[in-house]
């Protein structure tokens, strides 16, 4: 063996044993390698994934949902809602914006409203077609059931899309709901007299007169078997006076998606104050 080989073997034998990295350090190294080498390589090979796909696709579908056929609309929403997991985002980003866009296209004072009403009906049918993973046999168990009397606020026999969304969210929250049309004010008062409701919820819709809303709220309170019934309003955005007291309401629920949550929170707060 050459002297040089011997020196090399001795130097190698004196080296320290391999260093074993701690788990967190090893994880950091793997993350660093992936970020610096793998991700750029995959992006160069397959291309950069599109940014904001959901927002773009949702906005596009919201603009066209009322114009295609009902079958096409239901199929498009079903493709975005596998196993009912996207119910809330679809209501928030597609159904409600579609209702707003539709409202802007029509003159509410025009004599012929048949086309507008047919499109509202189509949006409501698309909403009813949506599966919801949080209700049903395989979904979450609803919480304690509260009772609500809801009024659509529509003068043309076609409750708004926002009204339909609110009803779906009351349903998924486990509420027991009795729905009455606003033009059936006597029916609503009879219902309030016959059953004890925790909440009366009035859907505030375009064209509603403030005096009518105020009279409806006062009539429900007079007729109600529950002397402490909570009378709330909500629905289409941009229709609410600064103070709910102007309409003789106890409060607003804002977005139809939040109607059931806010109503339940307000009930809970009122009950806690009563017990204190």
URWO-V417599 format. One record per residue. N is the residue number from 1. RES is the residue in one letter. SS is DSSP state (a for helix, b for strand, c for the rest). PHI is phi in whole degrees, -180 to 180 (* if undefined). Layout:
[[N RES SS PHI] [N RES SS PHI]]
//
This chain:
[[1 X c *] [2 X c -69] [3 X a -57] [4 X a -64] [5 X a -63] [6 X a -64] [7 X a -62] [8 X a -65] [9 X a -63] [10 X a -64] [11 X a -64] [12 X a -67] [13 X a -68] [14 X c -85] [15 X c -66] [16 X c -70] [17 X c -65] [18 X c -58] [19 X c -83] [20 X c -102] [21 X c -75] [22 X c -65] [23 X a -59] [24 X a -68] [25 X a -67] [26 X a -62] [27 X a -63] [28 X a -64] [29 X a -66] [30 X a -63] [31 X a -62] [32 X a -66] [33 X a -62] [34 X a -63] [35 X a -69] [36 X a -87] [37 X a -117] [38 X a -71] [39 X a -60] [40 X a -59] [41 X a -66] [42 X a -66] [43 X a -64] [44 X a -67] [45 X a -83] [46 X a -102] [47 X c 94] [48 X c -79] [49 X c -64] [50 X c -63] [51 X c -98] [52 X c 71] [53 X a -60] [54 X a -62] [55 X a -62] [56 X a -68] [57 X a -66] [58 X a -65] [59 X a -64] [60 X a -66] [61 X a -70] [62 X a -60] [63 X a -76] [64 X a -120] [65 X c -61] [66 X c -83] [67 X c -100] [68 X c -81] [69 X c -79] [70 X a -62] [71 X a -61] [72 X a -65] [73 X a -64] [74 X a -63] [75 X a -66] [76 X a -65] [77 X a -70] [78 X a -62] [79 X a -66] [80 X a -90] [81 X c -128] [82 X a -63] [83 X a 61] [84 X a 72] [85 X c -82] [86 X c -113] [87 X a -59] [88 X a -63] [89 X a -60] [90 X a -67] [91 X a -62] [92 X a -71] [93 X a -101] [94 X a -125] [95 X a -64] [96 X a -67] [97 X a -61] [98 X a -64] [99 X a -66] [100 X a -65] [101 X a -62] [102 X a -66] [103 X a -63] [104 X a -72] [105 X c -86] [106 X c -124] [107 X c -85] [108 X c -66] [109 X c -95] [110 X c -65] [111 X c -68] [112 X c -95] [113 X c -111] [114 X a -63] [115 X a -67] [116 X a -62] [117 X a -66] [118 X a -67] [119 X a -74] [120 X a -62] [121 X a -59] [122 X a -64] [123 X a -64] [124 X a -67] [125 X a -68] [126 X a -62] [127 X a -62] [128 X a -65] [129 X a -76] [130 X c -71] [131 X c -76] [132 X c -134] [133 X c -67] [134 X c -89] [135 X c -132] [136 X c 102] [137 X c -62] [138 X c -99] [139 X c -96] [140 X c -76] [141 X c -79] [142 X c -62] [143 X c -77] [144 X c -60] [145 X c -83] [146 X c -104] [147 X b -115] [148 X b -139] [149 X b -106] [150 X b -111] [151 X b -123] [152 X c -73] [153 X c 78] [154 X c -93] [155 X c -97] [156 X c -115] [157 X c 65] [158 X c -130] [159 X c -57] [160 X c -69] [161 X a -63] [162 X a -59] [163 X a -62] [164 X a -63] [165 X a -63] [166 X a -60] [167 X a -62] [168 X a -63] [169 X a -78] [170 X a -63] [171 X a -65] [172 X a -69] [173 X c -88] [174 X c 88] [175 X c -78] [176 X b -96] [177 X b -116] [178 X b -115] [179 X b -105] [180 X b -129] [181 X c -73] [182 X c -67] [183 X c -70] [184 X c -99] [185 X a -56] [186 X a -64] [187 X a -61] [188 X a -65] [189 X a -65] [190 X a -63] [191 X a -64] [192 X a -65] [193 X a -78] [194 X a -83] [195 X c -126] [196 X c -94] [197 X c -103] [198 X c -76] [199 X b -136] [200 X b -112] [201 X b -118] [202 X b -105] [203 X b -78] [204 X b -89] [205 X c -126] [206 X c -55] [207 X c 92] [208 X c -72] [209 X c -88] [210 X a -61] [211 X a -64] [212 X a -65] [213 X a -62] [214 X a -60] [215 X a -65] [216 X a -64] [217 X a -62] [218 X a -66] [219 X a -64] [220 X a -66] [221 X a -66] [222 X a -65] [223 X a -84] [224 X c -67] [225 X c -71] [226 X c -95] [227 X c -67] [228 X c -111] [229 X c -59] [230 X b -92] [231 X b -108] [232 X b -119] [233 X b -133] [234 X b -173] [235 X b 137] [236 X c -63] [237 X c -70] [238 X c 80] [239 X c -114] [240 X c -105] [241 X c -61] [242 X c -59] [243 X c -117] [244 X a -64] [245 X a -61] [246 X a -60] [247 X a -101] [248 X c 61] [249 X c -103] [250 X c -82] [251 X b 170] [252 X b -110] [253 X c -104] [254 X c 67] [255 X c -60] [256 X a -56] [257 X a -66] [258 X a -98] [259 X a -57] [260 X a -68] [261 X a -64] [262 X a -68] [263 X a -61] [264 X a -67] [265 X a -64] [266 X a -67] [267 X a -61] [268 X a -63] [269 X a -65] [270 X a -63] [271 X a -66] [272 X a -67] [273 X a -65] [274 X a -66] [275 X a -77] [276 X c -69]]
//
